[in-house]
Amino acid sequence: MIERHVTFHVLPDKKSEFFSFFYDEYLPASDGFLSANLLQVVDSELDLMMIIRFDSFESAANWRGSSKHQDLKPKLKVLNKGSVLQVLEAID
């Protein structure tokens, strides 16, 4: 399993839009998608972390390269002022 953890520093006036965007538009519906969560960083009101799980590295790569994901990137960019990505692989 692959997890993509992306922490976004959301713009102060865009937090509710970010929530709507994540739940209404962003959630992947691609092959290999397992689940997703949106987490609030406890000590930073404007830092939100997306955790997206895929069954394999290939499924995650296919999502990143999909036209849907590419179309969503500009919408996401206007909601935050920076992000940090970590890609993790489950160890059995």
N, C-alpha and C positions, 0 to 999 in steps of 0.2 A: 504494500500500500504506500502511496505517495501523499504527503500533505504539503500544501503550499500555505505558508503563514505570511500574510502581508499586513504589516502595520501601516496604517495611514494616519497622517496628521491632518485631520479634517478642518476645513475652514470654519470659523466660528458661526457664521450665518448659514452654513450648508449642512449642519448635522442631521436635521430631519430629512433633508433631501437625500443624504447619503444612505440613511436607513431605508427609505422608499426605493432608492435605486438598487440596493443590494437585494431586497426581498422581492421586488416587483420585476426587475429586469436582469440583474446580473447572474443569479444562481444558474450554474451550468446545467444544461439538460443534454449532455453529450454522452456518448458511449463511454463506459468506465467510470462515470461520476458516481460517487458513493454518498457524500453528504457535505454540508457546509454549515458553518456557524459564524456569527458576528459577535465579537467580544469587546467589551469596554475595558480599557486599561484602567486599573483601580485608581492610580494616582495622577491620571491625566485625562481630564474630561473630553478632550478633543482627539485623543489617540484611540483608534478603533482597529481591531485585528480581524481580518478575514481568515478563516481556516477552511480550506477546501480540500476534500479527500477524493482521490482517484484510486482505482484498482491497480494501476501500473504507471510507470514513468511515461510509457507511450501514450496512454490515455490523457495524461496531464499535458503532454506536448501537443497532442491533437487538439485539445481545447484551446491552448494558447495560440495555436496557428489557425484556428477556425475563423471564418468570416464573422460569426456572431461576436466572438471575443474582440476581434479587431474593430468592429463597429462600436463596441461598448467603451473602448479605451478613451476616446475623447470625452465622453460623458463623465467618466470617472475622474479624469484629469482636472476638470473644472471644480470638483468638489473637495479637493485636498491640495496641500502644498508640499507634498513629498511622501514617499513610502519606502519601506524597507522590506525586502523579500527574503524569506528563508524557505528552502525546499528540503523536506525531510523524508526519509524512507524508513518504514517500519522494519525492525529487526525481529525475526521470529526466533 
